[in-house]
Amino acid sequence: LRTSEVALVVARYLVARSIRIVAREFQVSRTTVARILTEHGIDASRRMTDAEISVAVELYEQRLSSAAIGQQLGRDNHTILKALRSRGVAIR
């Protein structure tokens, strides 16, 4: 990516807060986006808190999909699934 594109990647991430979205929009890998953010001093790790995981478990038990839960919590559905598995929830 050119310097101007790198600046756009950083700016877009600061709005979207999703490496996956930025990678898709700029047609680069998530690894590339993560590297750019790290090089610019941006911590892109967004681990879920215990409280968020508890909410996700409760919502999943109410039959909401991981995508719907992710949308409510501002997380990717894969992050939600990983959190659910960490609590021993059977994925449907």
N, CA, C and O atoms as a printed pandas DataFrame, in Angstrom:
     atom_number atom_name residue_name chain_id  residue_number  x_coord  y_coord  z_coord
0              1         N          LEU        A               1    0.829   -1.189    0.000
1              2        CA          LEU        A               1    0.000    0.000    0.000
2              3         C          LEU        A               1    0.872    1.250    0.000
3              4         O          LEU        A               1    1.965    1.268    0.566
4              5         N          ARG        A               2    0.371    2.276   -0.637
5              6        CA          ARG        A               2    1.076    3.555   -0.643
6              7         C          ARG        A               2    0.878    4.247    0.701
7              8         O          ARG        A               2   -0.029    3.904    1.459
8              9         N          THR        A               3    1.728    5.216    0.986
9             10        CA          THR        A               3    1.652    5.952    2.248
10            11         C          THR        A               3    0.270    6.560    2.448
11            12         O          THR        A               3   -0.280    6.516    3.549
12            13         N          SER        A               4   -0.287    7.125    1.387
13            14        CA          SER        A               4   -1.624    7.727    1.501
14            15         C          SER        A               4   -2.688    6.674    1.811
15            16         O          SER        A               4   -3.640    6.947    2.541
16            17         N          GLU        A               5   -2.527    5.476    1.257
17            18        CA          GLU        A               5   -3.480    4.391    1.520
18            19         C          GLU        A               5   -3.355    3.886    2.954
19            20         O          GLU        A               5   -4.349    3.548    3.596
20            21         N          VAL        A               6   -2.121    3.840    3.443
21            22        CA          VAL        A               6   -1.889    3.417    4.824
22            23         C          VAL        A               6   -2.604    4.376    5.777
23            24         O          VAL        A               6   -3.229    3.946    6.746
24            25         N          ALA        A               7   -2.507    5.662    5.496
25            26        CA          ALA        A               7   -3.193    6.660    6.329
26            27         C          ALA        A               7   -4.706    6.451    6.282
27            28         O          ALA        A               7   -5.391    6.633    7.288
28            29         N          LEU        A               8   -5.219    6.074    5.132
29            30        CA          LEU        A               8   -6.653    5.808    5.006
30            31         C          LEU        A               8   -7.056    4.554    5.784
31            32         O          LEU        A               8   -8.125    4.511    6.394
32            33         N          VAL        A               9   -6.198    3.540    5.757
33            34        CA          VAL        A               9   -6.462    2.315    6.519
34            35         C          VAL        A               9   -6.568    2.654    8.002
35            36         O          VAL        A               9   -7.502    2.225    8.680
36            37         N          VAL        A              10   -5.614    3.421    8.494
37            38        CA          VAL        A              10   -5.620    3.804    9.915
38            39         C          VAL        A              10   -6.881    4.601   10.238
39            40         O          VAL        A              10   -7.561    4.318   11.225
40            41         N          ALA        A              11   -7.190    5.587    9.415
41            42        CA          ALA        A              11   -8.366    6.426    9.652
42            43         C          ALA        A              11   -9.648    5.590    9.638
43            44         O          ALA        A              11  -10.528    5.772   10.479
44            45         N          ARG        A              12   -9.741    4.683    8.683
45            46        CA          ARG        A              12  -10.941    3.853    8.577
46            47         C          ARG        A              12  -11.084    2.949    9.787
47            48         O          ARG        A              12  -12.190    2.759   10.293
48            49         N          TYR        A              13   -9.963    2.383   10.261
49            50        CA          TYR        A              13  -10.032    1.525   11.447
50            51         C          TYR        A              13  -10.525    2.307   12.663
51            52         O          TYR        A              13  -11.318    1.796   13.453
52            53         N          LEU        A              14  -10.063    3.525   12.810
53            54        CA          LEU        A              14  -10.466    4.328   13.961
54            55         C          LEU        A              14  -11.970    4.600   13.971
55            56         O          LEU        A              14  -12.553    4.853   15.025
56            57         N          VAL        A              15  -12.587    4.547   12.807
57            58        CA          VAL        A              15  -14.043    4.709   12.712
58            59         C          VAL        A              15  -14.740    3.353   12.849
59            60         O          VAL        A              15  -15.664    3.201   13.648
60            61         N          ALA        A              16  -14.295    2.379   12.071
61            62        CA          ALA        A              16  -14.974    1.085   12.008
62            63         C          ALA        A              16  -14.674    0.199   13.211
63            64         O          ALA        A              16  -15.536   -0.568   13.641
64            65         N          ARG        A              17  -13.465    0.293   13.759
65            66        CA          ARG        A              17  -13.014   -0.540   14.876
66            67         C          ARG        A              17  -13.121   -2.028   14.568
67            68         O          ARG        A              17  -13.397   -2.842   15.449
68            69         N          SER        A              18  -12.896   -2.368   13.299
69            70        CA          SER        A              18  -12.948   -3.767   12.889
70            71         C          SER        A              18  -11.884   -4.017   11.822
71            72         O          SER        A              18  -11.960   -3.483   10.715
72            73         N          ILE        A              19  -10.906   -4.822   12.167
73            74        CA          ILE        A              19   -9.859   -5.169   11.212
74            75         C          ILE        A              19  -10.464   -5.886   10.015
75            76         O          ILE        A              19  -10.054   -5.655    8.877
76            77         N          ARG        A              20  -11.427   -6.745   10.262
77            78        CA          ARG        A              20  -12.063   -7.520    9.191
78            79         C          ARG        A              20  -12.723   -6.592    8.165
79            80         O          ARG        A              20  -12.564   -6.782    6.960
80            81         N          ILE        A              21  -13.456   -5.598    8.643
81            82        CA          ILE        A              21  -14.130   -4.662    7.739
82            83         C          ILE        A              21  -13.114   -3.876    6.922
83            84         O          ILE        A              21  -13.257   -3.736    5.707
84            85         N          VAL        A              22  -12.093   -3.366    7.592
85            86        CA          VAL        A              22  -11.075   -2.561    6.901
86            87         C          VAL        A              22  -10.341   -3.406    5.863
87            88         O          VAL        A              22  -10.102   -2.951    4.745
88            89         N          ALA        A              23   -9.990   -4.620    6.229
89            90        CA          ALA        A              23   -9.293   -5.513    5.296
90            91         C          ALA        A              23  -10.134   -5.762    4.055
91            92         O          ALA        A              23   -9.627   -5.737    2.933
92            93         N          ARG        A              24  -11.415   -6.002    4.263
93            94        CA          ARG        A              24  -12.313   -6.253    3.129
94            95         C          ARG        A              24  -12.427   -5.010    2.246
95            96         O          ARG        A              24  -12.365   -5.110    1.021
96            97         N          GLU        A              25  -12.593   -3.841    2.866
97            98        CA          GLU        A              25  -12.761   -2.612    2.093
98            99         C          GLU        A              25  -11.518   -2.256    1.269
99           100         O          GLU        A              25  -11.631   -1.746    0.154
100          101         N          PHE        A              26  -10.326   -2.530    1.830
101          102        CA          PHE        A              26   -9.085   -2.182    1.135
102          103         C          PHE        A              26   -8.507   -3.366    0.356
103          104         O          PHE        A              26   -7.456   -3.254   -0.276
104          105         N          GLN        A              27   -9.208   -4.498    0.411
105          106        CA          GLN        A              27   -8.795   -5.710   -0.290
106          107         C          GLN        A              27   -7.366   -6.130    0.065
107          108         O          GLN        A              27   -6.541   -6.414   -0.803
108          109         N          VAL        A              28   -7.109   -6.159    1.376
109          110        CA          VAL        A              28   -5.834   -6.646    1.900
110          111         C          VAL        A              28   -6.163   -7.649    3.009
111          112         O          VAL        A              28   -7.314   -7.768    3.429
112          113         N          SER        A              29   -5.155   -8.355    3.468
113          114        CA          SER        A              29   -5.386   -9.337    4.521
114          115         C          SER        A              29   -5.568   -8.654    5.878
115          116         O          SER        A              29   -5.142   -7.517    6.081
116          117         N          ARG        A              30   -6.200   -9.366    6.785
117          118        CA          ARG        A              30   -6.347   -8.855    8.149
118          119         C          ARG        A              30   -4.982   -8.686    8.795
119          120         O          ARG        A              30   -4.776   -7.774    9.595
120          121         N          THR        A              31   -4.052   -9.564    8.450
121          122        CA          THR        A              31   -2.694   -9.464    8.981
122          123         C          THR        A              31   -2.039   -8.155    8.555
123          124         O          THR        A              31   -1.347   -7.519    9.349
124          125         N          THR        A              32   -2.252   -7.757    7.320
125          126        CA          THR        A              32   -1.699   -6.496    6.818
126          127         C          THR        A              32   -2.276   -5.323    7.584
127          128         O          THR        A              32   -1.543   -4.417    7.982
128          129         N          VAL        A              33   -3.579   -5.331    7.790
129          130        CA          VAL        A              33   -4.212   -4.242    8.551
130          131         C          VAL        A              33   -3.663   -4.218    9.970
131          132         O          VAL        A              33   -3.330   -3.148   10.480
132          133         N          ALA        A              34   -3.563   -5.369   10.613
133          134        CA          ALA        A              34   -3.050   -5.441   11.985
134          135         C          ALA        A              34   -1.613   -4.915   12.056
135          136         O          ALA        A              34   -1.260   -4.197   12.992
136          137         N          ARG        A              35   -0.794   -5.268   11.079
137          138        CA          ARG        A              35    0.592   -4.791   11.054
138          139         C          ARG        A              35    0.640   -3.272   10.926
139          140         O          ARG        A              35    1.403   -2.610   11.631
140          141         N          ILE        A              36   -0.167   -2.725   10.037
141          142        CA          ILE        A              36   -0.202   -1.270    9.837
142          143         C          ILE        A              36   -0.615   -0.579   11.137
143          144         O          ILE        A              36   -0.021    0.425   11.530
144          145         N          LEU        A              37   -1.623   -1.117   11.791
145          146        CA          LEU        A              37   -2.090   -0.507   13.034
146          147         C          LEU        A              37   -1.017   -0.562   14.107
147          148         O          LEU        A              37   -0.797    0.415   14.822
148          149         N          THR        A              38   -0.352   -1.697   14.219
149          150        CA          THR        A              38    0.731   -1.838   15.197
150          151         C          THR        A              38    1.849   -0.853   14.911
151          152         O          THR        A              38    2.384   -0.231   15.829
152          153         N          GLU        A              39    2.202   -0.709   13.641
153          154        CA          GLU        A              39    3.252    0.238   13.251
154          155         C          GLU        A              39    2.883    1.681   13.587
155          156         O          GLU        A              39    3.754    2.535   13.755
156          157         N          HIS        A              40    1.584    1.937   13.683
157          158        CA          HIS        A              40    1.116    3.294   14.002
158          159         C          HIS        A              40    0.703    3.430   15.474
159          160         O          HIS        A              40    0.037    4.389   15.863
160          161         N          GLY        A              41    1.113    2.453   16.272
161          162        CA          GLY        A              41    0.879    2.533   17.713
162          163         C          GLY        A              41   -0.560    2.336   18.148
163          164         O          GLY        A              41   -0.956    2.786   19.223
164          165         N          ILE        A              42   -1.343    1.667   17.316
165          166        CA          ILE        A              42   -2.753    1.439   17.645
166          167         C          ILE        A              42   -2.927    0.002   18.125
167          168         O          ILE        A              42   -2.609   -0.951   17.414
168          169         N          ASP        A              43   -3.436   -0.133   19.339
169          170        CA          ASP        A              43   -3.704   -1.454   19.888
170          171         C          ASP        A              43   -5.074   -1.909   19.391
171          172         O          ASP        A              43   -6.105   -1.389   19.818
172          173         N          ALA        A              44   -5.073   -2.863   18.506
173          174        CA          ALA        A              44   -6.322   -3.323   17.894
174          175         C          ALA        A              44   -6.915   -4.527   18.634
175          176         O          ALA        A              44   -7.967   -5.036   18.247
176          177         N          SER        A              45   -6.253   -4.974   19.677
177          178        CA          SER        A              45   -6.813   -6.109   20.413
178          179         C          SER        A              45   -7.991   -5.618   21.235
179          180         O          SER        A              45   -7.890   -4.635   21.969
180          181         N          ARG        A              46   -9.085   -6.303   21.101
181          182        CA          ARG        A              46  -10.300   -5.906   21.801
182          183         C          ARG        A              46  -10.895   -7.133   22.467
183          184         O          ARG        A              46  -11.945   -7.636   22.068
184          185         N          ARG        A              47  -10.213   -7.591   23.469
185          186        CA          ARG        A              47  -10.718   -8.782   24.158
186          187         C          ARG        A              47  -12.039   -8.467   24.844
187          188         O          ARG        A              47  -12.258   -7.365   25.347
188          189         N          MET        A              48  -12.898   -9.454   24.847
189          190        CA          MET        A              48  -14.186   -9.281   25.507
190          191         C          MET        A              48  -14.002   -9.369   27.014
191          192         O          MET        A              48  -13.223  -10.187   27.505
192          193         N          THR        A              49  -14.709   -8.537   27.734
193          194        CA          THR        A              49  -14.674   -8.589   29.193
194          195         C          THR        A              49  -15.537   -9.748   29.666
195          196         O          THR        A              49  -16.346  -10.287   28.911
196          197         N          ASP        A              50  -15.353  -10.125   30.932
197          198        CA          ASP        A              50  -16.182  -11.193   31.498
198          199         C          ASP        A              50  -17.660  -10.824   31.433
199          200         O          ASP        A              50  -18.507  -11.675   31.164
200          201         N          ALA        A              51  -17.967   -9.551   31.681
201          202        CA          ALA        A              51  -19.360   -9.096   31.640
202          203         C          ALA        A              51  -19.926   -9.234   30.232
203          204         O          ALA        A              51  -21.068   -9.662   30.064
204          205         N          GLU        A              52  -19.136   -8.873   29.214
205          206        CA          GLU        A              52  -19.597   -9.004   27.828
206          207         C          GLU        A              52  -19.831  -10.460   27.462
207          208         O          GLU        A              52  -20.805  -10.789   26.784
208          209         N          ILE        A              53  -18.940  -11.325   27.911
209          210        CA          ILE        A              53  -19.091  -12.754   27.621
210          211         C          ILE        A              53  -20.353  -13.290   28.291
211          212         O          ILE        A              53  -21.085  -14.083   27.699
212          213         N          SER        A              54  -20.605  -12.862   29.515
213          214        CA          SER        A              54  -21.821  -13.296   30.220
214          215         C          SER        A              54  -23.067  -12.856   29.469
215          216         O          SER        A              54  -24.023  -13.623   29.359
216          217         N          VAL        A              55  -23.071  -11.636   28.951
217          218        CA          VAL        A              55  -24.204  -11.141   28.162
218          219         C          VAL        A              55  -24.346  -11.982   26.903
219          220         O          VAL        A              55  -25.454  -12.368   26.533
220          221         N          ALA        A              56  -23.231  -12.265   26.246
221          222        CA          ALA        A              56  -23.264  -13.070   25.019
222          223         C          ALA        A              56  -23.849  -14.460   25.297
223          224         O          ALA        A              56  -24.664  -14.962   24.522
224          225         N          VAL        A              57  -23.431  -15.073   26.401
225          226        CA          VAL        A              57  -23.950  -16.393   26.763
226          227         C          VAL        A              57  -25.454  -16.316   26.986
227          228         O          VAL        A              57  -26.205  -17.155   26.488
228          229         N          GLU        A              58  -25.889  -15.311   27.732
229          230        CA          GLU        A              58  -27.320  -15.150   28.010
230          231         C          GLU        A              58  -28.122  -14.971   26.714
231          232         O          GLU        A              58  -29.167  -15.597   26.533
232          233         N          LEU        A              59  -27.629  -14.120   25.824
233          234        CA          LEU        A              59  -28.327  -13.877   24.562
234          235         C          LEU        A              59  -28.345  -15.124   23.677
235          236         O          LEU        A              59  -29.342  -15.409   23.014
236          237         N          TYR        A              60  -27.233  -15.864   23.672
237          238        CA          TYR        A              60  -27.168  -17.087   22.869
238          239         C          TYR        A              60  -28.147  -18.118   23.404
239          240         O          TYR        A              60  -28.775  -18.844   22.633
240          241         N          GLU        A              61  -28.279  -18.183   24.729
241          242        CA          GLU        A              61  -29.227  -19.110   25.333
242          243         C          GLU        A              61  -30.675  -18.702   25.042
243          244         O          GLU        A              61  -31.589  -19.524   25.121
244          245         N          GLN        A              62  -30.874  -17.412   24.700
245          246        CA          GLN        A              62  -32.197  -16.923   24.307
246          247         C          GLN        A              62  -32.433  -17.131   22.807
247          248         O          GLN        A              62  -33.413  -16.639   22.248
248          249         N          ARG        A              63  -31.518  -17.871   22.165
249          250        CA          ARG        A              63  -31.616  -18.268   20.760
250          251         C          ARG        A              63  -31.205  -17.196   19.760
251          252         O          ARG        A              63  -31.496  -17.333   18.572
252          253         N          LEU        A              64  -30.537  -16.133   20.203
253          254        CA          LEU        A              64  -30.008  -15.161   19.244
254          255         C          LEU        A              64  -28.808  -15.785   18.550
255          256         O          LEU        A              64  -28.098  -16.600   19.140
256          257         N          SER        A              65  -28.580  -15.408   17.307
257          258        CA          SER        A              65  -27.431  -15.922   16.562
258          259         C          SER        A              65  -26.168  -15.194   17.010
259          260         O          SER        A              65  -26.236  -14.112   17.594
260          261         N          SER        A              66  -25.029  -15.793   16.733
261          262        CA          SER        A              66  -23.754  -15.143   17.076
262          263         C          SER        A              66  -23.607  -13.830   16.310
263          264         O          SER        A              66  -23.026  -12.874   16.824
264          265         N          ALA        A              67  -24.129  -13.777   15.089
265          266        CA          ALA        A              67  -24.059  -12.541   14.300
266          267         C          ALA        A              67  -24.896  -11.441   14.947
267          268         O          ALA        A              67  -24.458  -10.293   15.018
268          269         N          ALA        A              68  -26.097  -11.780   15.417
269          270        CA          ALA        A              68  -26.964  -10.797   16.068
270          271         C          ALA        A              68  -26.343  -10.311   17.374
271          272         O          ALA        A              68  -26.406   -9.125   17.698
272          273         N          ILE        A              69  -25.749  -11.230   18.114
273          274        CA          ILE        A              69  -25.084  -10.861   19.365
274          275         C          ILE        A              69  -23.892   -9.960   19.075
275          276         O          ILE        A              69  -23.676   -8.951   19.747
276          277         N          GLY        A              70  -23.126  -10.342   18.063
277          278        CA          GLY        A              70  -21.973   -9.533   17.675
278          279         C          GLY        A              70  -22.378   -8.128   17.290
279          280         O          GLY        A              70  -21.694   -7.163   17.631
280          281         N          GLN        A              71  -23.468   -8.010   16.591
281          282        CA          GLN        A              71  -23.946   -6.690   16.177
282          283         C          GLN        A              71  -24.332   -5.863   17.404
283          284         O          GLN        A              71  -24.029   -4.672   17.474
284          285         N          GLN        A              72  -24.996   -6.493   18.363
285          286        CA          GLN        A              72  -25.389   -5.776   19.584
286          287         C          GLN        A              72  -24.190   -5.337   20.410
287          288         O          GLN        A              72  -24.187   -4.253   20.993
288          289         N          LEU        A              73  -23.167   -6.194   20.456
289          290        CA          LEU        A              73  -22.006   -5.905   21.301
290          291         C          LEU        A              73  -20.865   -5.220   20.546
291          292         O          LEU        A              73  -19.836   -4.886   21.134
292          293         N          GLY        A              74  -21.053   -5.017   19.255
293          294        CA          GLY        A              74  -20.011   -4.377   18.463
294          295         C          GLY        A              74  -18.806   -5.266   18.240
295          296         O          GLY        A              74  -17.666   -4.801   18.211
296          297         N          ARG        A              75  -19.072   -6.547   18.083
297          298        CA          ARG        A              75  -18.019   -7.547   17.893
298          299         C          ARG        A              75  -18.301   -8.375   16.646
299          300         O          ARG        A              75  -19.432   -8.446   16.165
300          301         N          ASP        A              76  -17.259   -8.990   16.144
301          302        CA          ASP        A              76  -17.385   -9.920   15.033
302          303         C          ASP        A              76  -18.024  -11.209   15.551
303          304         O          ASP        A              76  -17.797  -11.594   16.698
304          305         N          ASN        A              77  -18.820  -11.875   14.716
305          306        CA          ASN        A              77  -19.475  -13.100   15.174
306          307         C          ASN        A              77  -18.472  -14.189   15.543
307          308         O          ASN        A              77  -18.764  -15.028   16.395
308          309         N          HIS        A              78  -17.298  -14.190   14.919
309          310        CA          HIS        A              78  -16.279  -15.181   15.274
310          311         C          HIS        A              78  -15.754  -14.941   16.688
311          312         O          HIS        A              78  -15.440  -15.891   17.405
312          313         N          THR        A              79  -15.658  -13.684   17.088
313          314        CA          THR        A              79  -15.240  -13.345   18.446
314          315         C          THR        A              79  -16.283  -13.845   19.440
315          316         O          THR        A              79  -15.946  -14.371   20.500
316          317         N          ILE        A              80  -17.541  -13.675   19.087
317          318        CA          ILE        A              80  -18.633  -14.143   19.949
318          319         C          ILE        A              80  -18.565  -15.662   20.102
319          320         O          ILE        A              80  -18.661  -16.182   21.214
320          321         N          LEU        A              81  -18.400  -16.366   18.993
321          322        CA          LEU        A              81  -18.324  -17.832   19.049
322          323         C          LEU        A              81  -17.158  -18.299   19.906
323          324         O          LEU        A              81  -17.295  -19.245   20.683
324          325         N          LYS        A              82  -16.026  -17.651   19.770
325          326        CA          LYS        A              82  -14.849  -18.007   20.569
326          327         C          LYS        A              82  -15.134  -17.802   22.059
327          328         O          LYS        A              82  -14.768  -18.633   22.891
328          329         N          ALA        A              83  -15.789  -16.692   22.383
329          330        CA          ALA        A              83  -16.120  -16.409   23.781
330          331         C          ALA        A              83  -17.111  -17.434   24.328
331          332         O          ALA        A              83  -16.973  -17.895   25.461
332          333         N          LEU        A              84  -18.102  -17.786   23.527
333          334        CA          LEU        A              84  -19.079  -18.786   23.956
334          335         C          LEU        A              84  -18.395  -20.127   24.222
335          336         O          LEU        A              84  -18.670  -20.789   25.222
336          337         N          ARG        A              85  -17.513  -20.508   23.326
337          338        CA          ARG        A              85  -16.791  -21.777   23.509
338          339         C          ARG        A              85  -15.941  -21.750   24.777
339          340         O          ARG        A              85  -15.800  -22.764   25.460
340          341         N          SER        A              86  -15.374  -20.582   25.086
341          342        CA          SER        A              86  -14.526  -20.465   26.280
342          343         C          SER        A              86  -15.329  -20.708   27.558
343          344         O          SER        A              86  -14.767  -21.054   28.597
344          345         N          ARG        A              87  -16.632  -20.524   27.470
345          346        CA          ARG        A              87  -17.524  -20.759   28.616
346          347         C          ARG        A              87  -18.179  -22.138   28.547
347          348         O          ARG        A              87  -19.027  -22.477   29.372
348          349         N          GLY        A              88  -17.773  -22.929   27.551
349          350        CA          GLY        A              88  -18.306  -24.285   27.438
350          351         C          GLY        A              88  -19.688  -24.371   26.827
351          352         O          GLY        A              88  -20.373  -25.383   26.975
352          353         N          VAL        A              89  -20.105  -23.319   26.142
353          354        CA          VAL        A              89  -21.431  -23.313   25.513
354          355         C          VAL        A              89  -21.379  -24.162   24.242
355          356         O          VAL        A              89  -20.474  -24.021   23.419
356          357         N          ALA        A              90  -22.358  -25.036   24.102
357          358        CA          ALA        A              90  -22.458  -25.862   22.886
358          359         C          ALA        A              90  -22.951  -24.972   21.754
359          360         O          ALA        A              90  -23.992  -24.326   21.869
360          361         N          ILE        A              91  -22.199  -24.945   20.665
361          362        CA          ILE        A              91  -22.547  -24.115   19.507
362          363         C          ILE        A              91  -23.548  -24.862   18.638
363          364         O          ILE        A              91  -23.361  -26.037   18.322
364          365         N          ARG        A              92  -24.604  -24.170   18.260
365          366        CA          ARG        A              92  -25.643  -24.804   17.436
366          367         C          ARG        A              92  -25.473  -24.418   15.987
367          368         O          ARG        A              92  -26.252  -24.852   15.138
